[in-house]
Amino acid sequence: MHIYNSKTRQKEKFVPLEKNKVKIYVCGPTVYDDAHLGHARSSIAFDLLRRVLKADGYEVAFVKNYTDIDDKILKKMSQSGKSLGEITSYYIDRYESDMNAINVSLPDITPKATESIDKIITYIQELIEKEFAYILEDGVYFDTSKDKEYLSISHMNIDDARARVDSNKDKKDSKDFVLWKFTKDNDEVSYKASFGDGRPGWHIECSVMIDEHLAYKDKEYQIDIHGGGADLLFPHHENEASQSRCHSGVNLAKYWMHNGFVQINNEKMSKSLGNSFFLKDSLETLDGEILRYYLLSTHYRANFNYSLDDLKISKKRLDKLYRLKKKIAVKSGSSTNKKFKSKFLKALKDDLNISKALSFIDEMINDTNQHLDSNPKDKALKKETFSNLEFISEVLGIGLIDENLYFQLGIDKELKQKVESLIEQRSEAKKQKDFEKADKIRDELTVLNISIQDTPAGTVWEGESE
């Protein structure tokens, strides 16, 4: 396995800290609103990583947090009149529903920042005692000058780093960042701490949750892989790495992985632009698996440009997989073709080279179709193909829908009812040997862009694929 390490800016051979075990932490959402396409892209990228590692024989511990205390959440509380718990629970449920819709497996642990407040306070107190943090009038700050390796993750220019951090003229250095924000008497959300009542800064939350739920205590790194969107590289991941290194005396992660941005029709994804910002908007018109395949089809490190034209092309490619699934018409397998499995997995072990992996799927589909066109009763090939498709589903999280239902996606409820009624009438006409009526019903279905196929198990139908 080789992965691109953002810290070293090069592809490296993956060597886990412990044999056959991998510990991964991915930064999760701040739960004050619905998930957007950027969340979906990142979730799918690291879900793929997890699946590939498992397929390669690793035992994977996967943790993804929820930031459930943040200024954006407090603003939502003020606007809505709802409590912190009401808002965050609501959006966590919606987030998990959206992730389920795009076949993203739930993490092994999903810690919340508010569940770690006591440990965050202790962690900050220890940084103060070790003189890595200092107290000002508005909060506790991390002293970046005490970390000689600061900016080694992001490679950010010092002047740029200073410009991108919130200003406070009293800080020792403008690039120093807040660990704990002091609150006023009338603040609705505040926690008691020996150094002053308040609430945690964003960066400290992840360091503490990693230390609490995932970190090795006896190795040169706390975890194997830390992941997230490219927008988190600085300041979030840089600051996480710095405070963790100073607190524990060892580096946070051996490998840092970042997925690219999402654009919509070559524009930055943005609510203000009115483009399709939320994942729920796409799921209103698309099945989650079709969206997953589309978002999966571009390499995770590349920026992704979402467009309806590209989406249609992507779906036609997925259609071919389901067409083969329908063609083999078997429900059990033998064993996966060793050559295909090896090539497919080797491609994905090369920094998740999805383009090459998908090309091997296309090749397998084409070769199998050609063989079955000549030898339609080759049961051994059909069973092997079933196993190939099962392996693809396991690793890519696609191909999970019943093949007949797949080709009915996008057909509205009213039309489905009409089609099923006509098919039932046609079946009855055939029983009565009224073949003229049966043919007229078939013609009526054709006008509705519905094709039917009579099988030993009954009549199956599908809508016209766009």
N, C-alpha and C positions, 0 to 999 in steps of 0.2 A: 504494500500500500504506500502510495506517495501522495502527499498533500502540500498545497502551497501555504507556507507560513508567512503571514503578513509581517511578522516581526523581522524575519530575515530577508523578506522579499524574494524568496525563491522556493522552488519545489523541493521537498525533502522526503526521504524515506521515513515512513512512520514507524517509530519504535516506542511501544507503550511503556509506561513506568513500571507496570507489573505485567508479567507474561499473560497473554490472552485476555486481559482485562483493559477496558477503556473507560475513563471518566470524562464526561462532556458536560459543560455548562453553557447554556445559551441564554442570552438576555431576552426576557419576555416583554410583554406590553405593559404600558402604563394604562390602567383600566379605568378610563374616564369617558371612553367613546367606543364605537364599534371598530372592529378590525378592518384595516384597509389592505389594498393589494400588496403593499410593501411587507406587511405582516405575513401575508400568505406566501409571498416569494421566499422570505427568510425561513419560515416554518417548513416549507417543502424542501428547501435546500438542506437543512440540517436533519430533517426526517430521512432524506435520502442517504446522508452520511451515516446515520444510525443504522439504517437497513443494510447498507453495503458492509459495514463492519460486522454486523451480525451474520450476514451471509458468508463472510470470510472467516467465521468461527470465533469471533470475539464475544465476550460477555460485556455488555455495554450498560453502564450506569449513566442515565441521561436526566439532567435536572434543568428545568426552565422556570424562572421566577415570574411572579406578578408584582409589579410596583403598584402598591395599593395605598400609598401615602405620597402625595405630590401636590405642588401648587395648582396644577390643572384640575386635580380632583377637588381641591378646596374651592376652586372657582365654580365648578359644577355644583357643589353643595350649596353655595351662595345663590346660584341661579335657580336651582330646582327646589330648594328647601328640604332636600332629602339628606339623610345621614351618610357618613362615609361608608358604613357597611352596606347600606341599601344600594348606593351607587356602584361600589366595587363588586359586590356579589352579582348584581344584574349584568354588568359588562363582562365579568369572568364567565358567567353562564353563556352569554352570547358568543364570546370568543371561542369557547370550547365547542359550541355547536357549529360554528363556522369551520373550525379546524377538522371536526368530524366529517363535515360535508366534503372536504377536499382530501380525505383519507390520511390526515396527519395523525400518527399514533400519539396518544397521551404520554407525556414524560413520566418517568418513574416517580419523580417528586416534583411538586409545583409549590414551592414555598412562597409565602407572602411576606412582604417587608414588615407589616404590622405584627406578625407573629414572632418577629425576631428583635423587637425593640430593646428588651433587656440585654440581649447579647450585643446589639449595636452600641448601647451605652457603655457597656464594659469594654468593648473593643476601642472605642474613642478614648475612654479613660486611660487605657494602656498606651495608646499613641501619645497622649499628653504626658504621661509619666516617662515615656522613652524620649520625650522632647522632639517628637515628629509632628506635634500639633500644638497650637497656641490659641488662647482665648481672646476674642475682641468683644466689643460692645454688642454686636449683633449675632455672634455665633462662635463656633469653634472651627478653626481653619487648619488645613494640612500644609506643612512647610515643605514645599517642593525642593528647596535648596538642600535639604538633608538627604535627598535621594540622588546619588550620582548617575543613576540609570534613567532618570526621568526623561521622557520623550523617546526612549529606545524602542517603544512599541509602534508608535505612529510616525516617528521620524519627522515630527512637526518642527518647523523653524521656531526658535524661541520667541522671536518678535510676533509671529503669527499666533503662537500659543497664548501669549499675553493678551493679544487683541481679542481672542475668542472666549476668554473667561470673564465672568461678571466682575465689574470693577468695584473696588472698595479701597479708598485712598489710605486706609489704615493697615491694609495687608502688608506683610513684610516684602512680598513680591506680587506683582499683579497676576502672575500665573498660579498663585496659591488658590486652593478651592475649599469650599465649605463642607464640613463634615456634619455639622449640627447647627440648625437655625434656631435662635432663641425666639420664643413667642411672647406675646403680650397677654395681659390678664384676660382680655376679652376674646382671645383666639379660641375657636371651637375645638381644634385638635392640638393637644399639647401633652407631652410626656415628661414626667419628673426625672431629673438627672442631677447628680452631684455638682456638675459644672454649669447647670442652668437649665430650667425647663424649656422644652422646645420639641423639635421634630427632626428626623434625619435628613441629610442631603442625599441626593440620588446615588452618587457613586459608592458611598459607604455600604449601602444596602446589599449590593451584589457581593462585595468582598466578605461580608459577614455571613451571608447565606451560603456561599461556597465553603467557607471555613466550617460552618455548622453542619452542612448536609453532605458534603462531597470530598473535602480535602484529605489527601494523605498527610499524615503528621510526621512521617519519617523518611520523606524522599526529597530530592532536590527541586521538585516542582510540586505544587499542591494538586493540580489536575493535569490530565493529558491535553485536552482541547478546550479552548474557550472560543465561542462563536457569537456572531451577531451581524447586523447590517453594517455596511461600510460607513454609514453615518455615525456609528458608535465608536469608531476607531479613536477619534479625539473629539471631546475630552474624556468620554466615559471610560473606555477601556484603558486608556493611558493612566487615568487617575485610579482606577481599580487596581491596576498592576502595581502602581507606585505605593499606595497605602498598604496593600497586601504584602508586598516585598519588605517594607519597613516594619510591619507588624510581626510577620512570621520569620523573617530572616531568609526566606527562600522565594524564588519566583513563583508567580501565580500559575501560569500555564506553560507547558512545553511548546504547544502549537497554538497559533491564533489564526482563526479563519473568518473571513468576512464575505458576505454576499453583496452583489451589486445593487444599484438603485433600480427603481421602476419608473418609467416614463409612460405617458399615455399619448399616443399619436405624436411622438417626438417632443412632447412638452412635459415639464416637471409635473409630477402628480401633486395636485393641490385642490383643496376645497374651493379656494377663491377663483380658480380657473373654471370651476363647474364641471371638471371631467370626472370620470367614474372613480371616485376616491375609495369608496367603501366596498369591501368584499361582498357584503350582502347584496349590493346592486348587481354585481355580476352573477351571483347565485340565483337571482330572480329569473333570469333568462337562460342560464347555463347549468347543466348538471356539474356537480363539484368535481367529478373525475375528469371531465373534459377540460375544465379550467386547470386542474392539477397537471394534466399532461401538457397543456400549453405552457404553463409557468415552468414546468420541469425541463422543457425542451431546449432552453438556452442555458449555457454553462453558468453555474452559480456565481462565478466571480464577474461575469460580464453584466453590463447594464441591460435591462430588459425593456423593450419598447412594446407596450400593449396596444394592439390595433385589431379591429374586427376582421380585417382582411387576412392578417396573419393567423388569427384564431380559426378562421374557416379552413385555411390550409392545414393547420395543425389537426383539426378534427378529422379531415379526410384521411390523414395518416393513421389516426387512431381507429378510424372506421375499418381499415384493412386488417387490423389485429382482431377486431370483433367479427369481421366477415370470415376470417379463418376459424375463429372459435365456433362460429355457426356451422361452418362447412364440415368440420371434423365430427360434430354431433356425437361426442362421447362425453361421459361424465366421470371417467376414472383414467388414471395414467399408468405408465410403467416406470421409466426412469428418464430424467432429463438427458438430452443429447450432450455428451461430455464435451465435445468440441465447441458446441454453441455456448454452453455454460461457462467454459473456460475463457473464451474470447469476450463474452459479455461481461463477466466479472472482472477480467483483466482491464478492460476499458474503464470501468467504474473505479477500479483501484488506482487508476492514474488520475488523481485529483478530481474524481467524479466526472470523467470525460463522457458526458451524456450524449454528445453528438455521435461519437463512435459507437457507444452502446446501442443507441437507437438505430444506427445503420446496420448493426448486426441483427437486430430484430427484423428490420425490413428485409434483409437478406434471407433470414430464416423463413419469413412469411412467403417470399417469392419462390424460394426453392421448394417449400412444402406444397404450395399451390400447383406448381408445375408437375410435381410428382403425383399429386392426387388427381390432377386432370387426366393423367395417363393411367393411373392405378387407383380408381376411386374406392376400391374395397380394401385398401392396405390398412388393416386394423392396427398392425404394429406401429406404423408411422403415426396413425391418429392418436394412439395412446402416448407415444413419445411426444407428440406435439402438445397434447393436453398437459403433460408434465412441464414442457418448455414454457407454456403460457402461465402455469401455476407459479413457476420460478420467477418469471417476469413480474407477476402480480405481487409476489412476496418482496421483491427488491425495489420495484418502482411504485407500488401502490396503485397500479392501474389494471384494467381487465377484470375488475371485480363484479361488474354488473352482468346479470343474465343477458345472454347475447340477443335474445328476442326482445327483451325490454329495452336494450340499448338503442335499437333501431326504431323505437317508438318515442324516444326522448324528444321533447319539443312539441309534441302533439297535445293540444289542449284537451281538457277533460270531456268537454262536450263532443268533440270530434271522435275521441276514443270510444265513447258510449255508442255513437252512431255506427262506427266501424264494427264494433263487436256485435251490435244488433244485426247488421247486414250479414256478417259472417255466420251468425247463428241461423238467419233466414236461408242463407245459401246452403248450409249443411242440411237443413230440413228439406229444402228443395231437392237436393241430391238423393236424400233418403227416399223421397217420393218419386225419384227418377224423372223429376221435372228439370231436365238439363237446360232447357231454354231459359227458364227463370234463373237458374244458377249462373248461366253465362251473362245474363243481363245484370245480375248483382255484381259479378266480377267487373263488368264494364263500368258500373256505377262507382265502384271502389277505385278503379283506375282514374276516373275523372277527378276523384278526391286526392289523387297522387298517393294512393295506397296500393302496395303490391302484396299479393298473398301467395302462400306456398302450402300445398297439402302435404302433410307428413304422416307417418304411422301414428304419431301422438296427437294428430289433429291439425287444424289449419293455423298457421302462424302468419303474422302480417308485420309490415313495417312501413313507416312513412318515408317520403322522399327525402334523402339526405341532401343538405345544402352544401 
